[in-house]
């Protein structure tokens, strides 16, 4: 590889985890990515994309069946499709975690106790989703893992905001990612926290991490590739 100077050393690939409540705009934020593939497991994500002005340029794989999802992800790294893709958006990884588990637990209504105490099913699904994560990481593309949020109260009564996936799965996703961001509502605005503090779980390798108010892909892309103007 030829030598370059540091001012020209931009990232060509990035990987982040973005979490927040359903409907905050996680899917829409990445809809303007060029050469993007959405792996849609969420019920509503693909309908949001249908209404996008660039809908004819957005590739979507949508399923609510675990067998179809696993087969697609395992074949993706060596497929012809992946050659024309720059960014993969998984919408949402938290829904991947519950997709098969809901069917396995079964019964109506689905009570909290029924969900909580099926530990063998919980462990089996963790291994399945971790294998899915590794397959998608193996594509060698930029990745946005979208996730719902979860809140917990600490022993001191403070509210901890974190991604709504198990600790084991979260550690698998976090391996070698560039950032973990939190998307929230603040009054009439939507704020993307890229380097939070206190009880919001974020992380960032980006030197100029800061909150983005009502962000667009046009604003976010230079940040992810370190092309942001240092004076802004």
C-alpha positions in Angstrom: 0.0 0.0 0.0 1.4 3.4 -0.9 2.3 5.8 1.9 0.0 8.7 2.6 0.2 11.7 5.0 -1.9 11.8 8.1 -4.2 14.5 6.8 -5.4 12.1 4.1 -5.9 9.1 6.3 -9.6 8.8 6.3 -11.6 5.7 7.5 -13.1 3.6 4.7 -15.0 1.4 7.0 -16.7 1.9 10.4 -19.0 0.0 12.8 -21.3 1.4 15.3 -24.2 0.4 17.6 -27.0 2.9 17.8 -29.8 2.5 20.3 -33.0 4.3 21.3 -36.7 3.9 21.7 -38.8 2.7 18.7 -39.8 5.5 16.4 -37.0 7.9 17.3 -35.6 7.8 13.7 -32.8 5.2 13.8 -33.8 3.6 10.5 -34.4 6.9 8.7 -31.0 8.3 9.8 -29.2 5.7 7.6 -31.6 5.6 4.7 -29.4 8.1 2.7 -26.3 5.9 2.9 -25.1 5.1 -0.6 -25.1 1.4 -1.5 -26.9 0.4 1.7 -28.4 -3.0 2.6 -31.0 -3.0 5.4 -31.5 -6.4 7.1 -35.0 -5.7 8.5 -36.3 -7.8 11.3 -38.3 -5.1 12.9 -42.0 -4.9 12.0 -42.0 -1.3 11.0 -38.5 -0.5 9.6 -39.3 -1.6 6.0 -42.5 0.4 5.9 -40.5 3.5 6.9 -38.1 2.9 4.1 -40.9 2.4 1.5 -41.8 6.1 2.0 -38.2 7.4 1.6 -37.5 9.6 -1.4 -34.7 7.3 -2.4 -36.6 4.1 -1.8 -35.6 2.7 -5.3 -32.0 2.8 -4.3 -32.3 1.1 -0.9 -31.8 -2.7 -0.7 -33.9 -4.5 1.9 -34.0 -8.0 3.1 -37.0 -8.3 5.4 -38.1 -11.4 7.3 -39.8 -12.4 10.6 -38.5 -16.0 10.4 -35.3 -16.9 12.1 -34.4 -19.7 9.6 -34.6 -17.2 6.7 -32.6 -14.6 8.5 -29.8 -17.1 9.5 -29.6 -18.5 6.0 -29.3 -15.0 4.4 -26.6 -13.9 6.9 -24.5 -17.0 6.5 -24.6 -16.7 2.7 -24.0 -12.9 2.6 -20.2 -12.8 3.0 -19.6 -14.8 -0.2 -22.6 -13.6 -2.2 -22.7 -11.5 -5.3 -25.0 -9.0 -3.5 -22.4 -8.0 -1.0 -20.0 -6.8 -3.7 -22.2 -3.8 -4.5 -22.8 -2.9 -0.8 -20.9 -0.4 1.3 -23.0 -0.3 4.4 -25.1 -2.9 6.2 -27.8 -1.7 8.6 -29.2 -4.4 11.0 -32.7 -3.2 12.1 -32.8 -4.2 14.9 -30.3 -6.5 16.7 -32.6 -6.5 19.8 -35.4 -7.9 17.7 -33.1 -10.6 16.3 -32.6 -11.7 19.9 -36.3 -12.2 20.6 -37.4 -13.4 17.1 -37.0 -17.2 17.7 -37.3 -17.0 21.4 -40.9 -15.8 21.3 -41.9 -18.7 19.2 -40.1 -21.2 21.4 -41.6 -19.9 24.6 -45.1 -19.8 23.1 -48.4 -19.5 24.8 -50.7 -16.6 25.3 -50.4 -14.3 27.1 -46.7 -14.0 27.2 -46.0 -13.3 30.8 -42.8 -11.8 32.3 -42.3 -15.0 34.4 -42.6 -17.2 31.3 -40.0 -15.0 29.5 -37.7 -14.7 32.4 -37.4 -18.3 33.5 -36.8 -20.0 30.2 -33.1 -19.8 30.7 -32.2 -22.7 28.3 -34.0 -21.0 25.5 -32.3 -17.7 26.4 -28.9 -19.3 26.1 -29.6 -21.1 22.9 -30.8 -17.9 21.2 -27.8 -16.0 22.5 -25.5 -18.4 20.6 -27.6 -18.2 17.5 -27.6 -14.4 17.4 -23.8 -14.3 18.2 -23.2 -16.5 15.2 -25.4 -14.1 13.1 -23.3 -11.2 14.3 -20.1 -12.9 13.4 -21.4 -13.7 9.9 -22.4 -10.1 9.2 -19.1 -8.7 10.6 -17.3 -11.1 8.2 -18.7 -9.2 5.3 -16.0 -6.6 5.8 -18.4 -3.7 5.3 -19.4 -0.7 7.4 -22.1 -1.7 9.8 -24.8 0.1 11.9 -26.3 -2.2 14.5 -29.7 -0.6 15.4 -31.1 -1.5 18.8 -33.9 -0.7 21.2 -33.1 0.8 24.6 -33.6 -0.6 28.1 -33.6 1.3 31.4 -32.6 0.0 34.8 -32.5 1.5 38.3 -29.2 1.2 40.1 -28.8 0.6 43.8 -28.6 4.3 44.3 -31.9 4.9 42.4 -30.3 6.4 39.3 -31.7 5.4 35.9 -29.2 3.5 33.7 -29.9 3.6 29.9 -28.4 0.8 27.9 -29.0 -1.3 24.7 -31.8 -3.8 25.1 -29.7 -6.9 24.5 -28.2 -9.4 26.9 -24.7 -8.6 28.3 -23.2 -11.6 26.4 -24.6 -10.5 23.1 -23.7 -6.9 23.7 -20.1 -7.8 24.3 -20.0 -9.8 21.0 -21.4 -6.8 19.1 -19.1 -4.3 20.8 -15.9 -6.2 19.8 -13.9 -3.8 17.7 -16.8 -1.4 17.0 -15.9 2.3 16.7 -18.8 3.8 18.7 -21.9 3.1 20.7 -24.4 6.0 20.4 -27.7 6.9 22.1 -30.5 8.5 20.2 -33.0 10.4 22.4 -35.8 13.0 22.3 -35.0 16.3 24.0 -38.0 18.6 23.8 -38.9 19.1 20.1 -35.5 17.8 19.0 -33.9 14.4 18.5 -30.4 14.3 19.9 -27.7 11.7 18.9 -25.3 11.3 21.9 -21.9 10.1 20.5 -19.9 10.5 23.7 -22.2 10.5 26.7 -21.5 10.5 30.4 -23.1 9.5 33.6 -25.9 6.9 33.3 -26.1 6.7 29.5 -23.9 3.9 28.1 -21.9 5.2 25.1 -18.4 4.8 23.8 -16.5 6.4 20.9 -13.1 6.3 19.2 -13.9 9.6 17.4 -11.8 12.5 18.5 -14.5 15.2 18.0 -17.4 13.3 19.5 -20.3 15.6 20.4 -24.1 15.6 20.4 -25.8 15.9 17.0 -29.2 17.7 17.1 -31.6 16.4 14.5 -28.8 14.7 12.6 -28.8 13.8 9.0 -26.6 11.2 7.2 -24.9 14.2 5.4 -23.7 15.4 8.8 -23.0 12.0 10.3 -20.9 10.5 7.4 -17.9 13.0 7.8 -17.9 12.2 11.6 -17.8 8.4 11.0 -14.9 8.7 8.5 -13.1 11.5 10.4 -13.6 14.0 7.6 -15.2 16.5 10.0 -14.0 20.1 9.9 -11.9 20.5 13.1 -13.1 24.0 13.4 -16.8 23.0 13.7 
